[in-house]
Amino acid sequence: MKITLQLLDGLRFQAEARHHHLIVDQPAEDGATDEGMTPAELLLVSLGSCVGQFVAQYLRLRSLPSDGLLIQVAADRGGPLRLSNFRLHIVAPGLTERQLRALEKSIPSGLVQNAITQPNQLSVSVTTSQADITP
């Protein structure tokens, strides 16, 4: 899995994954143009959509209603340059209390959840040419 980010101007980047593009930016009060979500907001989007896609599939496979499905993700600023205390709230209208509890128990740790909650590694390299990038 790989994405590429290209600086457009100021703090605005275009992110590319496969054939998809999106703009990443910072708020105007931080000296940017506010034309896209921040990296921290995209992290929450990634977490919420990972869980949301599982929930939608769970509901579909059990012929349960998915109209109005809503996922809300929040996190606290845990100090300078840190997010902590991630929280997901799922609204699944039309389910009984028993169905809600079964859904809640079935939500697995997915790819994004594990990247946040499990020990991980990050390496950073800096070069002058794209030719120096190893896949």
C-alpha positions in Angstrom: 0.0 0.0 0.0 1.5 3.4 -1.0 0.4 7.0 -1.5 2.2 10.0 -2.9 1.8 13.5 -1.7 2.9 16.4 -4.0 3.2 20.0 -2.6 1.0 22.3 -4.6 1.7 25.5 -2.7 1.9 26.9 0.8 0.8 24.0 3.1 -1.5 22.4 0.5 -0.7 19.0 -0.9 -2.4 16.7 -3.4 -2.5 13.1 -2.2 -2.7 10.3 -4.7 -3.6 6.7 -4.1 -4.2 4.4 -7.1 -6.4 6.7 -9.3 -7.8 8.8 -6.5 -6.8 12.3 -5.5 -7.6 14.6 -2.6 -6.3 17.8 -1.1 -4.7 18.0 2.3 -4.3 21.4 3.9 -4.3 23.3 7.2 -6.8 25.9 8.5 -6.5 29.5 7.4 -5.7 30.5 11.0 -2.5 28.4 10.6 -1.4 30.3 7.6 -2.9 27.9 5.0 -5.8 28.0 2.6 -8.2 25.5 4.3 -8.9 23.8 1.0 -8.8 20.3 2.5 -8.8 18.3 5.7 -5.8 18.2 7.9 -3.6 15.1 8.3 -5.1 14.6 11.8 -8.6 14.8 10.4 -7.7 12.3 7.7 -6.5 9.9 10.4 -9.9 10.1 12.1 -11.6 9.6 8.6 -9.4 6.6 8.1 -10.3 5.0 11.4 -14.1 5.8 11.0 -14.3 4.6 7.5 -12.5 1.3 8.4 -15.0 0.6 11.1 -17.9 2.0 9.0 -17.2 -0.3 6.1 -17.2 -3.3 8.5 -20.5 -2.3 10.1 -22.1 -1.7 6.7 -21.0 -5.1 5.5 -22.2 -6.7 8.8 -25.6 -5.2 8.4 -25.9 -6.1 4.7 -24.9 -9.8 5.3 -27.6 -10.1 8.0 -30.2 -8.2 6.0 -30.4 -5.6 8.7 -31.2 -1.9 7.9 -28.3 0.4 7.1 -30.2 3.5 6.2 -29.0 6.4 8.3 -25.8 4.6 9.4 -23.5 7.2 10.9 -20.0 6.9 12.3 -18.6 9.7 14.5 -14.9 9.7 15.5 -13.3 12.0 18.0 -9.9 12.2 19.7 -8.3 14.5 22.2 -5.2 16.5 21.8 -2.9 14.5 24.1 -0.3 17.3 24.3 1.8 18.9 21.6 1.6 17.1 18.3 -0.3 14.1 19.8 -3.8 12.6 19.5 -5.1 10.4 22.2 -8.3 8.8 23.6 -9.8 7.9 20.2 -13.6 7.4 20.4 -16.0 5.9 17.9 -19.8 6.3 18.1 -21.9 4.3 15.7 -25.5 5.2 15.0 -27.4 2.3 13.5 -31.1 3.2 13.2 -33.7 0.5 13.1 -31.8 -2.1 15.1 -33.1 -3.7 18.3 -31.1 -3.5 21.5 -30.1 -7.1 21.1 -28.9 -6.4 17.5 -27.0 -3.4 18.7 -25.1 -5.4 21.3 -24.3 -8.2 18.8 -23.0 -5.6 16.4 -20.9 -4.0 19.1 -19.4 -7.3 20.1 -18.6 -8.3 16.5 -16.5 -5.2 15.6 -13.0 -6.6 15.1 -9.7 -4.8 15.3 -9.1 -3.8 11.7 -6.1 -2.6 9.8 -6.4 1.0 10.8 -7.4 0.3 14.5 -4.3 -2.0 14.8 -2.0 0.7 13.3 -3.2 3.1 16.1 -3.4 0.7 19.0 -0.5 -1.7 18.5 3.2 -1.0 18.7 4.5 0.1 15.4 7.6 1.4 13.6 8.1 4.4 11.4 11.2 5.1 9.4 11.9 8.4 7.6 14.4 8.9 4.8 15.2 12.1 2.9 16.7 12.2 -0.6 17.0 14.7 -3.5 15.5 12.5 -6.2 12.4 10.3 -6.7 14.8 7.8 -8.3 16.3 7.1 -4.9 12.9 6.0 -3.4 12.7 2.2 -2.8 9.3 0.6 -3.1 
